[in-house]
Amino acid sequence: MKAKVYVTIKQNVLDPQGSAVEGALHSLGFEEVGKVRVGKFVELELQTADRGEAEARVKAMCEKLLANTVIEDYRYELE
């Protein structure tokens, strides 16, 4: 089973990397770009067919390593 994990900075947390990307895009002529937020995408191959077990394991991975839950939100999809 494949898991896709999306990690993003929480809306109330300053995103300096997003601000830098926004500034760079503006300097390249992309003035229409507004607020930029930068995140992470992680794709995992899980060796299980049990959807419940996969959800529990992916959630544990996110909580323990993939996301800093103090400043980041995460969501995942299972295929």
Chimera marker file (.cmm) of the C-alpha trace (Angstrom):
<marker_set name="trace">
<marker id="1" x="0.000" y="0.000" z="0.000" r="1" g="1" b="0" radius="0.5"/>
<marker id="2" x="1.249" y="3.494" z="-0.827" r="1" g="1" b="0" radius="0.5"/>
<marker id="3" x="0.933" y="6.475" z="1.514" r="1" g="1" b="0" radius="0.5"/>
<marker id="4" x="1.281" y="10.093" z="0.437" r="1" g="1" b="0" radius="0.5"/>
<marker id="5" x="2.026" y="12.508" z="3.290" r="1" g="1" b="0" radius="0.5"/>
<marker id="6" x="1.684" y="16.284" z="2.977" r="1" g="1" b="0" radius="0.5"/>
<marker id="7" x="3.289" y="18.455" z="5.678" r="1" g="1" b="0" radius="0.5"/>
<marker id="8" x="2.633" y="22.202" z="5.797" r="1" g="1" b="0" radius="0.5"/>
<marker id="9" x="3.449" y="25.053" z="8.150" r="1" g="1" b="0" radius="0.5"/>
<marker id="10" x="0.455" y="25.989" z="10.309" r="1" g="1" b="0" radius="0.5"/>
<marker id="11" x="-1.367" y="29.110" z="9.109" r="1" g="1" b="0" radius="0.5"/>
<marker id="12" x="-0.493" y="31.131" z="12.228" r="1" g="1" b="0" radius="0.5"/>
<marker id="13" x="3.266" y="30.352" z="11.955" r="1" g="1" b="0" radius="0.5"/>
<marker id="14" x="5.642" y="32.589" z="9.976" r="1" g="1" b="0" radius="0.5"/>
<marker id="15" x="7.010" y="30.847" z="6.874" r="1" g="1" b="0" radius="0.5"/>
<marker id="16" x="10.358" y="32.497" z="6.004" r="1" g="1" b="0" radius="0.5"/>
<marker id="17" x="11.038" y="30.006" z="3.211" r="1" g="1" b="0" radius="0.5"/>
<marker id="18" x="7.667" y="30.824" z="1.667" r="1" g="1" b="0" radius="0.5"/>
<marker id="19" x="8.458" y="34.550" z="1.913" r="1" g="1" b="0" radius="0.5"/>
<marker id="20" x="11.818" y="33.987" z="0.190" r="1" g="1" b="0" radius="0.5"/>
<marker id="21" x="10.169" y="32.026" z="-2.635" r="1" g="1" b="0" radius="0.5"/>
<marker id="22" x="7.515" y="34.735" z="-3.011" r="1" g="1" b="0" radius="0.5"/>
<marker id="23" x="10.212" y="37.419" z="-3.270" r="1" g="1" b="0" radius="0.5"/>
<marker id="24" x="12.171" y="35.386" z="-5.821" r="1" g="1" b="0" radius="0.5"/>
<marker id="25" x="9.074" y="34.826" z="-7.939" r="1" g="1" b="0" radius="0.5"/>
<marker id="26" x="8.310" y="38.556" z="-7.860" r="1" g="1" b="0" radius="0.5"/>
<marker id="27" x="11.874" y="39.366" z="-8.929" r="1" g="1" b="0" radius="0.5"/>
<marker id="28" x="11.463" y="36.955" z="-11.861" r="1" g="1" b="0" radius="0.5"/>
<marker id="29" x="8.394" y="38.841" z="-13.033" r="1" g="1" b="0" radius="0.5"/>
<marker id="30" x="5.644" y="36.756" z="-11.451" r="1" g="1" b="0" radius="0.5"/>
<marker id="31" x="3.971" y="39.696" z="-9.699" r="1" g="1" b="0" radius="0.5"/>
<marker id="32" x="0.593" y="37.942" z="-9.582" r="1" g="1" b="0" radius="0.5"/>
<marker id="33" x="1.859" y="35.519" z="-6.931" r="1" g="1" b="0" radius="0.5"/>
<marker id="34" x="0.468" y="36.254" z="-3.486" r="1" g="1" b="0" radius="0.5"/>
<marker id="35" x="1.171" y="34.527" z="-0.209" r="1" g="1" b="0" radius="0.5"/>
<marker id="36" x="3.483" y="31.510" z="-0.644" r="1" g="1" b="0" radius="0.5"/>
<marker id="37" x="3.642" y="28.651" z="1.864" r="1" g="1" b="0" radius="0.5"/>
<marker id="38" x="6.272" y="25.910" z="1.466" r="1" g="1" b="0" radius="0.5"/>
<marker id="39" x="5.770" y="22.359" z="2.700" r="1" g="1" b="0" radius="0.5"/>
<marker id="40" x="7.016" y="18.800" z="2.295" r="1" g="1" b="0" radius="0.5"/>
<marker id="41" x="5.722" y="15.807" z="0.372" r="1" g="1" b="0" radius="0.5"/>
<marker id="42" x="6.699" y="12.268" z="1.389" r="1" g="1" b="0" radius="0.5"/>
<marker id="43" x="5.699" y="9.088" z="-0.431" r="1" g="1" b="0" radius="0.5"/>
<marker id="44" x="5.938" y="5.789" z="1.452" r="1" g="1" b="0" radius="0.5"/>
<marker id="45" x="5.470" y="2.190" z="0.373" r="1" g="1" b="0" radius="0.5"/>
<marker id="46" x="3.937" y="0.185" z="3.227" r="1" g="1" b="0" radius="0.5"/>
<marker id="47" x="4.188" y="-3.585" z="3.433" r="1" g="1" b="0" radius="0.5"/>
<marker id="48" x="0.642" y="-4.160" z="4.652" r="1" g="1" b="0" radius="0.5"/>
<marker id="49" x="-2.783" y="-4.674" z="3.089" r="1" g="1" b="0" radius="0.5"/>
<marker id="50" x="-4.646" y="-3.724" z="6.278" r="1" g="1" b="0" radius="0.5"/>
<marker id="51" x="-5.920" y="-0.163" z="5.822" r="1" g="1" b="0" radius="0.5"/>
<marker id="52" x="-6.510" y="0.382" z="9.555" r="1" g="1" b="0" radius="0.5"/>
<marker id="53" x="-3.002" y="-0.725" z="10.428" r="1" g="1" b="0" radius="0.5"/>
<marker id="54" x="-1.555" y="1.444" z="7.631" r="1" g="1" b="0" radius="0.5"/>
<marker id="55" x="-3.413" y="4.530" z="8.894" r="1" g="1" b="0" radius="0.5"/>
<marker id="56" x="-2.216" y="3.950" z="12.449" r="1" g="1" b="0" radius="0.5"/>
<marker id="57" x="1.393" y="3.459" z="11.329" r="1" g="1" b="0" radius="0.5"/>
<marker id="58" x="1.433" y="6.512" z="9.044" r="1" g="1" b="0" radius="0.5"/>
<marker id="59" x="-0.083" y="8.675" z="11.773" r="1" g="1" b="0" radius="0.5"/>
<marker id="60" x="2.605" y="7.456" z="14.210" r="1" g="1" b="0" radius="0.5"/>
<marker id="61" x="5.341" y="8.215" z="11.645" r="1" g="1" b="0" radius="0.5"/>
<marker id="62" x="3.993" y="11.734" z="11.179" r="1" g="1" b="0" radius="0.5"/>
<marker id="63" x="3.706" y="12.388" z="14.908" r="1" g="1" b="0" radius="0.5"/>
<marker id="64" x="7.172" y="11.017" z="15.713" r="1" g="1" b="0" radius="0.5"/>
<marker id="65" x="9.307" y="12.108" z="12.738" r="1" g="1" b="0" radius="0.5"/>
<marker id="66" x="7.767" y="13.470" z="9.562" r="1" g="1" b="0" radius="0.5"/>
<marker id="67" x="6.014" y="16.522" z="11.043" r="1" g="1" b="0" radius="0.5"/>
<marker id="68" x="6.858" y="18.878" z="13.864" r="1" g="1" b="0" radius="0.5"/>
<marker id="69" x="3.306" y="19.088" z="15.178" r="1" g="1" b="0" radius="0.5"/>
<marker id="70" x="4.050" y="22.241" z="17.172" r="1" g="1" b="0" radius="0.5"/>
<marker id="71" x="4.430" y="24.284" z="13.972" r="1" g="1" b="0" radius="0.5"/>
<marker id="72" x="3.286" y="21.941" z="11.195" r="1" g="1" b="0" radius="0.5"/>
<marker id="73" x="0.069" y="20.278" z="10.098" r="1" g="1" b="0" radius="0.5"/>
<marker id="74" x="-0.039" y="17.052" z="8.145" r="1" g="1" b="0" radius="0.5"/>
<marker id="75" x="-2.482" y="14.990" z="6.149" r="1" g="1" b="0" radius="0.5"/>
<marker id="76" x="-2.079" y="11.731" z="4.312" r="1" g="1" b="0" radius="0.5"/>
<marker id="77" x="-3.714" y="9.619" z="1.637" r="1" g="1" b="0" radius="0.5"/>
<marker id="78" x="-3.563" y="5.863" z="1.285" r="1" g="1" b="0" radius="0.5"/>
<marker id="79" x="-3.695" y="4.144" z="-2.097" r="1" g="1" b="0" radius="0.5"/>
<link id1="1" id2="2" r="1" g="1" b="0" radius="0.2"/>
<link id1="2" id2="3" r="1" g="1" b="0" radius="0.2"/>
<link id1="3" id2="4" r="1" g="1" b="0" radius="0.2"/>
<link id1="4" id2="5" r="1" g="1" b="0" radius="0.2"/>
<link id1="5" id2="6" r="1" g="1" b="0" radius="0.2"/>
<link id1="6" id2="7" r="1" g="1" b="0" radius="0.2"/>
<link id1="7" id2="8" r="1" g="1" b="0" radius="0.2"/>
<link id1="8" id2="9" r="1" g="1" b="0" radius="0.2"/>
<link id1="9" id2="10" r="1" g="1" b="0" radius="0.2"/>
<link id1="10" id2="11" r="1" g="1" b="0" radius="0.2"/>
<link id1="11" id2="12" r="1" g="1" b="0" radius="0.2"/>
<link id1="12" id2="13" r="1" g="1" b="0" radius="0.2"/>
<link id1="13" id2="14" r="1" g="1" b="0" radius="0.2"/>
<link id1="14" id2="15" r="1" g="1" b="0" radius="0.2"/>
<link id1="15" id2="16" r="1" g="1" b="0" radius="0.2"/>
<link id1="16" id2="17" r="1" g="1" b="0" radius="0.2"/>
<link id1="17" id2="18" r="1" g="1" b="0" radius="0.2"/>
<link id1="18" id2="19" r="1" g="1" b="0" radius="0.2"/>
<link id1="19" id2="20" r="1" g="1" b="0" radius="0.2"/>
<link id1="20" id2="21" r="1" g="1" b="0" radius="0.2"/>
<link id1="21" id2="22" r="1" g="1" b="0" radius="0.2"/>
<link id1="22" id2="23" r="1" g="1" b="0" radius="0.2"/>
<link id1="23" id2="24" r="1" g="1" b="0" radius="0.2"/>
<link id1="24" id2="25" r="1" g="1" b="0" radius="0.2"/>
<link id1="25" id2="26" r="1" g="1" b="0" radius="0.2"/>
<link id1="26" id2="27" r="1" g="1" b="0" radius="0.2"/>
<link id1="27" id2="28" r="1" g="1" b="0" radius="0.2"/>
<link id1="28" id2="29" r="1" g="1" b="0" radius="0.2"/>
<link id1="29" id2="30" r="1" g="1" b="0" radius="0.2"/>
<link id1="30" id2="31" r="1" g="1" b="0" radius="0.2"/>
<link id1="31" id2="32" r="1" g="1" b="0" radius="0.2"/>
<link id1="32" id2="33" r="1" g="1" b="0" radius="0.2"/>
<link id1="33" id2="34" r="1" g="1" b="0" radius="0.2"/>
<link id1="34" id2="35" r="1" g="1" b="0" radius="0.2"/>
<link id1="35" id2="36" r="1" g="1" b="0" radius="0.2"/>
<link id1="36" id2="37" r="1" g="1" b="0" radius="0.2"/>
<link id1="37" id2="38" r="1" g="1" b="0" radius="0.2"/>
<link id1="38" id2="39" r="1" g="1" b="0" radius="0.2"/>
<link id1="39" id2="40" r="1" g="1" b="0" radius="0.2"/>
<link id1="40" id2="41" r="1" g="1" b="0" radius="0.2"/>
<link id1="41" id2="42" r="1" g="1" b="0" radius="0.2"/>
<link id1="42" id2="43" r="1" g="1" b="0" radius="0.2"/>
<link id1="43" id2="44" r="1" g="1" b="0" radius="0.2"/>
<link id1="44" id2="45" r="1" g="1" b="0" radius="0.2"/>
<link id1="45" id2="46" r="1" g="1" b="0" radius="0.2"/>
<link id1="46" id2="47" r="1" g="1" b="0" radius="0.2"/>
<link id1="47" id2="48" r="1" g="1" b="0" radius="0.2"/>
<link id1="48" id2="49" r="1" g="1" b="0" radius="0.2"/>
<link id1="49" id2="50" r="1" g="1" b="0" radius="0.2"/>
<link id1="50" id2="51" r="1" g="1" b="0" radius="0.2"/>
<link id1="51" id2="52" r="1" g="1" b="0" radius="0.2"/>
<link id1="52" id2="53" r="1" g="1" b="0" radius="0.2"/>
<link id1="53" id2="54" r="1" g="1" b="0" radius="0.2"/>
<link id1="54" id2="55" r="1" g="1" b="0" radius="0.2"/>
<link id1="55" id2="56" r="1" g="1" b="0" radius="0.2"/>
<link id1="56" id2="57" r="1" g="1" b="0" radius="0.2"/>
<link id1="57" id2="58" r="1" g="1" b="0" radius="0.2"/>
<link id1="58" id2="59" r="1" g="1" b="0" radius="0.2"/>
<link id1="59" id2="60" r="1" g="1" b="0" radius="0.2"/>
<link id1="60" id2="61" r="1" g="1" b="0" radius="0.2"/>
<link id1="61" id2="62" r="1" g="1" b="0" radius="0.2"/>
<link id1="62" id2="63" r="1" g="1" b="0" radius="0.2"/>
<link id1="63" id2="64" r="1" g="1" b="0" radius="0.2"/>
<link id1="64" id2="65" r="1" g="1" b="0" radius="0.2"/>
<link id1="65" id2="66" r="1" g="1" b="0" radius="0.2"/>
<link id1="66" id2="67" r="1" g="1" b="0" radius="0.2"/>
<link id1="67" id2="68" r="1" g="1" b="0" radius="0.2"/>
<link id1="68" id2="69" r="1" g="1" b="0" radius="0.2"/>
<link id1="69" id2="70" r="1" g="1" b="0" radius="0.2"/>
<link id1="70" id2="71" r="1" g="1" b="0" radius="0.2"/>
<link id1="71" id2="72" r="1" g="1" b="0" radius="0.2"/>
<link id1="72" id2="73" r="1" g="1" b="0" radius="0.2"/>
<link id1="73" id2="74" r="1" g="1" b="0" radius="0.2"/>
<link id1="74" id2="75" r="1" g="1" b="0" radius="0.2"/>
<link id1="75" id2="76" r="1" g="1" b="0" radius="0.2"/>
<link id1="76" id2="77" r="1" g="1" b="0" radius="0.2"/>
<link id1="77" id2="78" r="1" g="1" b="0" radius="0.2"/>
<link id1="78" id2="79" r="1" g="1" b="0" radius="0.2"/>
</marker_set>
